[in-house]
Amino acid sequence: MMGKTHALSGALAWLAVVPALGQDQWLGEHAIHLSPEQLAAGTVVCAGAALLPDVDHHNGRIANTFGPITQKFCKYVGKISGGHRHATHSILFAVLVGFAMDWLATNFVYGWWAALFVTVGFGLRGIGLDFEGKEPQSALADCALAAFAVWLMHDLDMSFVGFAVTLGCLAHVVGDCLTPRGCPVLWPIPWRIDIPLVPRTDGKVERWVVAPLLILGIAVLAIRSVLGEITTRWLTKS
């Protein structure tokens, strides 16, 4: 799957799952009730996190986000993890990164802001907010937009972020499992899961079926969330 598709899948996954997180009868004291601002922030973070497994790809969307810095970083991660679509495309990676982000958000605020800056930058590049074929213009634009997003979110309670990041990574893995190469979901067990519903990355099925369906789903769920918030406020005032 391409970066744009992954970012869209992360946003869709977050908007789809959030209503279930607020069900007190299901989760009791663990239920999460998010403000509209937190919902939007979670969507951005989850979309960015849906690019994180591709940190093993030396020439993917992530590698080109912040120029030579991310290019070299992704190259080394790829070597350490066994190459593209190995260790980073697994449940273990998703859970570990989620825990790491949660720890940063609750214990080391400046480290969290740095991680948020990087994650948002990945998401922006993933959905195509760049200057096609132009560097360093795209990297500089990513830095500016990511910094602005961090400024908007820096005062929010982000205690839910570990879940958002894990969910984004898992959305990526599920997407890649729909292609012929599949993913080692249970890594370090090498067995790959593949359900090749999408014959080719960036092919006609992904461009004209998968991506439009994701966009439609995001629009529907976003409208549902907005209408639900308006209804709640109206009932509260009444």
Order of alpha helices (4+ residues) and beta strands (2+ residues): alpha-alpha-alpha-alpha-alpha-alpha-alpha-alpha-alpha
